[in-house]
Amino acid sequence: MKADVKHLPSEGGRVYLVGAGPGDPELLTLRAVRLLQKADVIVYDNLVSPGVLEFVSPAAERIYAGKRRNEHTLRQEQINALIVKLAREGKQVVRLKGGDPFIFGRGGEEMQTLAASGVAFEVVPGVTAASGVSSYSGIPLTHRDYAQCCMFVTGHLKDGTADLDWPSLVRLNQTVVIYMGLGGLPEICRQLVAHGASPDLPIAVVQDGSLPTQKVVTGTLANMAERVAQAKLKSPCLTIIGEVVKLHQELAWFHPDAQVVALV
């Protein structure tokens, strides 16, 4: 009987799906750092910060597989095939992704390919942008006085159309975090108001969260698109919507220009 190639084990190679966190390299897990220092190959995304890459072994091969809006160095199918190929060559491969591999990182798709190909793999979680960026912005995602639940969605609007579940996004007492929503921000704000959200609902857009270049712009659904345009924000940005945004001015602790005193 012919063997089912899907279940053949790889010969020594392994793929590690590693979350790089929101940007600040000090938010990496110890496991992630150890793997970066020992891997044969690093396949990394656009959202991985230069500081994180400083942990990579000088002997490791680096392969850039970044994706930006309407600009893909490698298509997802090519990335899937690449990491399988490298592992089958017996290499220890770190597939390095910004944030967490399983939150809008396509880590699940890559893991399915690895499992179907019989390639050994491991997942190393990372600090997702929602928690990392909100923390560095002084905006708690939940708060007993403002929000008892939190929702994560992606802001990539399919073919330029609004395909999000708008009624679920305008419920009271919740925080909505939108990944990759900068390009569609005017339409997102318009649709939320059209589906019942108050035009005065607070909203924040954060560029380069947790990095020295971090910028935070706050406003309301009514004026946010104009404010973001005036600030000339660029991707990567994270959008936070909800009453918790009111706490930004009070709780903003991260000041990129300030001198940081290290603990000893």
C-alpha positions as CSV (number, residue, x, y, z in Angstrom):
1,M,0.0,0.0,0.0
2,K,1.3,3.5,-0.9
3,A,2.2,5.5,2.2
4,D,0.2,8.7,2.9
5,V,2.8,11.4,2.5
6,K,0.8,13.8,4.7
7,H,1.8,11.8,7.8
8,L,5.5,11.2,7.1
9,P,7.6,12.9,9.7
10,S,10.2,15.5,8.6
11,E,13.8,14.5,8.7
12,G,15.2,16.5,11.6
13,G,13.8,19.8,10.6
14,R,11.3,21.8,12.6
15,V,9.4,25.0,12.2
16,Y,8.7,27.4,15.2
17,L,5.9,29.9,14.7
18,V,7.1,32.6,17.0
19,G,5.3,35.8,18.0
20,A,7.6,38.9,18.0
21,G,5.3,41.1,20.0
22,P,4.2,44.6,19.1
23,G,7.7,46.0,18.6
24,D,9.6,46.6,21.8
25,P,12.1,43.8,21.8
26,E,12.0,43.6,25.6
27,L,8.4,42.2,25.3
28,L,9.8,39.0,23.6
29,T,9.4,35.8,25.6
30,L,12.5,34.0,26.8
31,R,11.5,31.1,24.6
32,A,11.4,33.4,21.5
33,V,14.9,34.8,22.3
34,R,16.4,31.4,22.7
35,L,15.0,30.2,19.4
36,L,16.2,33.3,17.5
37,Q,19.7,32.7,18.8
38,K,19.8,29.0,17.7
39,A,17.7,28.9,14.5
40,D,19.3,28.1,11.1
41,V,16.8,30.2,9.2
42,I,14.6,33.2,10.2
43,V,11.6,33.9,7.9
44,Y,10.3,37.2,9.2
45,D,7.4,39.7,8.5
46,N,7.2,43.4,7.9
47,L,5.9,44.0,11.4
48,V,9.0,42.6,13.1
49,S,11.0,45.5,14.5
50,P,14.7,45.9,13.9
51,G,15.3,45.6,17.7
52,V,13.8,42.1,17.7
53,L,16.1,41.0,14.8
54,E,19.1,42.0,16.9
55,F,18.6,38.7,18.8
56,V,19.0,36.6,15.6
57,S,22.2,34.6,15.4
58,P,24.7,36.1,13.0
59,A,25.1,32.7,11.5
60,A,21.4,32.4,10.7
61,E,20.0,32.9,7.2
62,R,17.4,35.7,7.1
63,I,14.5,35.6,4.6
64,Y,12.2,38.6,4.4
65,A,8.6,37.6,3.7
66,G,6.8,40.8,4.6
67,K,3.4,41.9,3.6
68,R,2.1,45.5,3.4
69,R,-1.1,46.9,2.0
70,N,-1.2,45.9,-1.7
71,E,2.4,44.9,-1.5
72,H,3.4,41.3,-0.9
73,T,7.0,40.1,-1.1
74,L,5.8,36.5,-1.0
75,R,2.2,35.3,-1.3
76,Q,0.9,33.3,1.6
77,E,1.0,30.1,-0.5
78,Q,4.7,30.7,-1.2
79,I,5.5,31.3,2.4
80,N,3.8,28.0,3.3
81,A,5.7,26.1,0.7
82,L,9.0,27.8,1.8
83,I,8.9,26.9,5.4
84,V,8.0,23.3,4.5
85,K,10.9,23.1,2.1
86,L,13.4,24.5,4.6
87,A,12.2,22.1,7.3
88,R,12.5,19.1,4.9
89,E,16.1,20.2,4.3
90,G,16.7,19.4,8.0
91,K,16.8,23.1,9.1
92,Q,15.5,24.6,12.4
93,V,13.2,27.4,11.1
94,V,11.8,30.3,13.0
95,R,8.7,31.8,11.3
96,L,8.8,35.2,13.0
97,K,5.6,37.2,13.1
98,G,4.7,40.5,14.6
99,G,2.4,40.3,17.6
100,D,1.0,36.8,18.2
101,P,0.9,34.2,15.4
102,F,-2.7,33.3,16.0
103,I,-4.3,36.8,16.1
104,F,-4.6,38.0,12.5
105,G,-1.2,36.5,11.8
106,R,-2.2,33.6,9.6
107,G,-0.4,31.3,11.9
108,G,-3.3,28.9,11.8
109,E,-3.0,28.6,8.0
110,E,0.7,28.0,8.2
111,M,0.3,25.4,10.9
112,Q,-2.3,23.5,8.9
113,T,0.1,23.3,6.0
114,L,2.9,22.1,8.2
115,A,0.6,19.4,9.8
116,A,-0.6,18.3,6.4
117,S,3.0,18.0,5.1
118,G,4.2,16.0,8.1
119,V,6.6,18.8,9.3
120,A,7.2,19.0,13.0
121,F,6.3,22.4,14.5
122,E,5.9,24.4,17.7
123,V,4.0,27.6,18.5
124,V,5.5,30.3,20.7
125,P,2.9,32.9,21.6
126,G,3.7,36.6,21.5
127,V,2.2,39.7,23.1
128,T,-0.5,40.7,20.6
129,A,-0.7,44.3,19.4
130,A,-4.0,44.8,21.1
131,S,-2.7,44.3,24.6
132,G,0.9,45.6,24.0
133,V,-0.1,48.8,22.2
134,S,-3.0,49.6,24.4
135,S,-0.8,49.2,27.5
136,Y,1.9,51.5,26.1
137,S,-0.9,54.0,25.2
138,G,-2.3,54.1,28.7
139,I,-5.6,52.8,27.5
140,P,-6.9,49.7,29.5
141,L,-8.9,47.4,27.2
142,T,-11.3,46.7,30.1
143,H,-12.4,48.7,33.0
144,R,-15.3,48.2,35.4
145,D,-16.6,51.7,34.8
146,Y,-16.4,51.7,31.0
147,A,-16.0,48.2,29.3
148,Q,-16.7,44.7,30.5
149,C,-15.7,43.0,27.2
150,C,-13.3,43.5,24.3
151,M,-13.5,42.6,20.7
152,F,-10.6,42.2,18.2
153,V,-11.4,42.6,14.5
154,T,-9.4,43.2,11.3
155,G,-9.9,46.4,9.4
156,H,-9.0,45.1,6.0
157,L,-12.2,45.8,4.1
158,K,-12.7,43.3,1.3
159,D,-12.5,44.9,-2.2
160,G,-13.0,48.3,-0.6
161,T,-16.4,47.3,0.8
162,A,-17.5,47.3,4.4
163,D,-17.8,43.6,5.3
164,L,-17.5,43.8,9.1
165,D,-20.3,42.8,11.5
166,W,-21.2,46.4,12.3
167,P,-24.1,45.7,14.7
168,S,-21.8,43.7,17.0
169,L,-19.3,46.5,17.0
170,V,-21.6,49.2,18.4
171,R,-22.8,47.5,21.6
172,L,-22.5,49.4,24.8
173,N,-19.8,48.8,27.5
174,Q,-17.2,47.2,25.2
175,T,-13.9,48.1,23.6
176,V,-13.3,47.4,20.0
177,V,-9.7,47.0,18.7
178,I,-9.2,47.1,15.0
179,Y,-6.0,45.7,13.4
180,M,-4.9,47.0,10.0
181,G,-7.6,49.6,9.9
182,L,-5.8,52.8,8.9
183,G,-6.7,52.7,5.2
184,G,-10.4,52.1,5.9
185,L,-10.7,54.4,8.9
186,P,-13.1,57.0,7.3
187,E,-15.4,54.2,6.2
188,I,-15.2,52.4,9.6
189,C,-16.2,55.6,11.4
190,R,-19.0,56.3,9.0
191,Q,-20.4,52.7,9.3
192,L,-20.2,52.7,13.1
193,V,-22.2,55.9,13.3
194,A,-24.7,54.6,10.7
195,H,-25.3,51.5,12.7
196,G,-26.1,53.4,16.0
197,A,-22.8,54.4,17.6
198,S,-22.6,57.9,19.0
199,P,-20.6,60.3,16.8
200,D,-19.0,61.4,20.1
201,L,-17.7,57.9,20.9
202,P,-14.0,58.1,21.8
203,I,-11.4,56.6,19.5
204,A,-7.6,56.4,19.4
205,V,-5.2,55.5,16.6
206,V,-1.7,54.4,17.6
207,Q,1.2,54.3,15.3
208,D,4.3,52.2,16.1
209,G,2.9,51.2,19.4
210,S,5.6,50.3,22.1
211,L,8.4,51.8,19.9
212,P,10.3,55.1,20.4
213,T,8.4,56.4,17.4
214,Q,5.0,55.8,19.0
215,K,2.3,58.4,18.2
216,V,-1.2,58.4,19.8
217,V,-4.0,60.4,18.2
218,T,-7.4,60.6,20.0
219,G,-10.7,62.0,19.0
220,T,-14.3,60.8,18.2
221,L,-15.9,58.9,15.4
222,A,-17.0,62.3,14.0
223,N,-13.6,63.9,13.7
224,M,-11.0,61.0,13.8
225,A,-10.5,60.6,10.1
226,E,-9.6,64.3,9.8
227,R,-7.3,64.2,12.8
228,V,-5.4,61.1,11.6
229,A,-4.9,62.8,8.2
230,Q,-3.6,65.9,9.8
231,A,-1.2,63.9,11.9
232,K,0.0,62.0,8.8
233,L,-0.1,58.7,10.5
234,K,1.3,55.7,8.7
235,S,1.0,51.9,9.1
236,P,1.4,50.0,11.3
237,C,-1.4,51.5,13.3
238,L,-3.9,50.1,15.8
239,T,-7.3,51.5,16.4
240,I,-9.0,51.4,19.8
241,I,-12.7,52.4,20.1
242,G,-14.7,52.8,23.3
243,E,-15.1,54.8,26.4
244,V,-11.8,53.5,27.8
245,V,-10.0,55.9,25.4
246,K,-11.0,58.7,27.8
247,L,-8.4,57.4,30.2
248,H,-5.5,58.0,27.8
249,Q,-4.6,61.5,29.1
250,E,-4.7,60.4,32.7
251,L,-2.9,57.1,32.3
252,A,-0.4,57.7,29.5
253,W,2.9,56.6,31.1
254,F,5.1,55.8,28.1
255,H,6.9,58.9,26.8
256,P,9.4,57.8,24.1
257,D,11.5,61.0,24.4
258,A,11.9,60.6,28.2
259,Q,15.0,59.0,29.7
260,V,14.3,55.5,31.0
261,V,16.0,54.4,34.2
262,A,16.8,50.7,34.1
263,L,16.2,48.5,37.1
264,V,19.3,47.0,38.6
